Amino acid sequence: MTIFDKLREKNKVAAFIDKLLNSGFYPALFAVICVISGTSNKDVYIPCIWILTFIVMFAGLFSKDLKVFAVPFIMFYYCIGLDVSEKYFTVVPYNNGTYLFDKSAYNHFIICGALCVLVLIYRLISDKLLKEVLLKRGIFFWGIIAIDVALLFNGAFTTYWRPINIVYGLMIGGILTVCYCLFYTLFYLILIT
């Protein structure tokens, strides 16, 4: 039993919020904030992303169930707004979609994403599920690893290849592997519970 479990049991407010996070209210609230955030510029979507990050952190630390990570995993993409609406329908320059966002917003994306991933990793380790998932692996594990290796060499023999492509391959492959492990864990938990 972690310190957060003890706090949830002793504190009625934390227990009530945990009850709300395991009800239909949580996905609905998350969706409303994502719609508000995704249809706005950085003055609105950066605070919304921080609000969603704190909700995910609280849910991840205090909730009894790991299924609370399914909602942000599916919806976080939709909370990212655009800073330039007039360029939205123009042709994206080769390998560059960054002109749609203000450069200062990237720091917020990285910090919020890292906090959510750290809470997820903490929960997977504290619940002893990471070891169990990695030992069972699942049917597609070696296929995901093969795709990760292919992503490392993405475009290595073309004129467009640059050394930064290895970093892009690591990022995409890492996200793909984490997503696979997360979905495998969530479905594994759903089938067990």
Secondary structure, DSSP 8 states (H G I E B T S, - for coil): --HHHHHHHH-HHHHHHHHHHTSTHHHHHHHHHHHHHHTS-HHHHHHHHHHHHHHHHHHHHH-S-GGGGHHHHHHGGGG---S-STTTTS---TT--GGGS-HHHHHHHHHHHHHHHHHHHHHHHHTTHHHHHHHH--TTHHHHHHHHHHHHTTTTTSTT--THHHHHHHHHHHHHHHHHHHHHHHHHHHHH-
